[in-house]
Amino acid sequence: HYLYWEGDTGTVYDMSKGFVVKGEDSAAFLEEKLAALGFTDKEANEFIIYWLPILEASQYNLIRFELTEEREASNALHITPAPDSLLRVAMHIKAVDAPVTIREQRLPAFERVGFAAVEWGGCIH
């Protein structure tokens, strides 16, 4: 079910839009946002199990989701056979000591059609 990979793109990411989340509120935040993005319960659970300890270790986190189109532009994914629908999500995390004001990121819903491939990951800045 899973493929693990890691890499270094050297890409500078725009963190001017996203969310500021108190570390202790991270579980509820992830549940809400992952459901909005179209994760299944199993996918969301695996994501949360991996990232929650990292998020809870900081007082606050600046979080931005890098989504399919942006991921494809910087790091194309080739799957054979090609999926009918593809969801790629990378959560970028920057720990901050206090809340900061940023524009909230708009998260589109993912529509699963036929064979759906889902990739999730993240990066700590």
DAQUI-V276755 format. One record per residue. N is the residue number from 1. NEAR is the number of other ideal C-beta (glycine too) atoms within 10 Angstrom. Layout:
n=<N	N>
near=<NEAR	NEAR>
This chain:
n=<1	2	3	4	5	6	7	8	9	10	11	12	13	14	15	16	17	18	19	20	21	22	23	24	25	26	27	28	29	30	31	32	33	34	35	36	37	38	39	40	41	42	43	44	45	46	47	48	49	50	51	52	53	54	55	56	57	58	59	60	61	62	63	64	65	66	67	68	69	70	71	72	73	74	75	76	77	78	79	80	81	82	83	84	85	86	87	88	89	90	91	92	93	94	95	96	97	98	99	100	101	102	103	104	105	106	107	108	109	110	111	112	113	114	115	116	117	118	119	120	121	122	123	124	125>
near=<5	4	6	5	6	6	7	6	9	6	11	7	16	10	15	10	12	22	15	17	21	14	15	11	13	23	13	10	18	21	16	12	20	22	13	13	21	19	22	13	10	9	17	19	14	15	22	18	9	13	21	15	10	16	25	14	11	18	12	20	26	20	23	21	20	21	17	19	9	15	18	12	9	12	14	7	12	5	11	5	6	9	16	11	15	17	20	19	23	19	23	18	20	18	15	13	8	7	12	12	5	15	8	9	15	6	16	11	8	19	9	13	9	7	12	15	13	19	16	19	17	17	16	13	11>
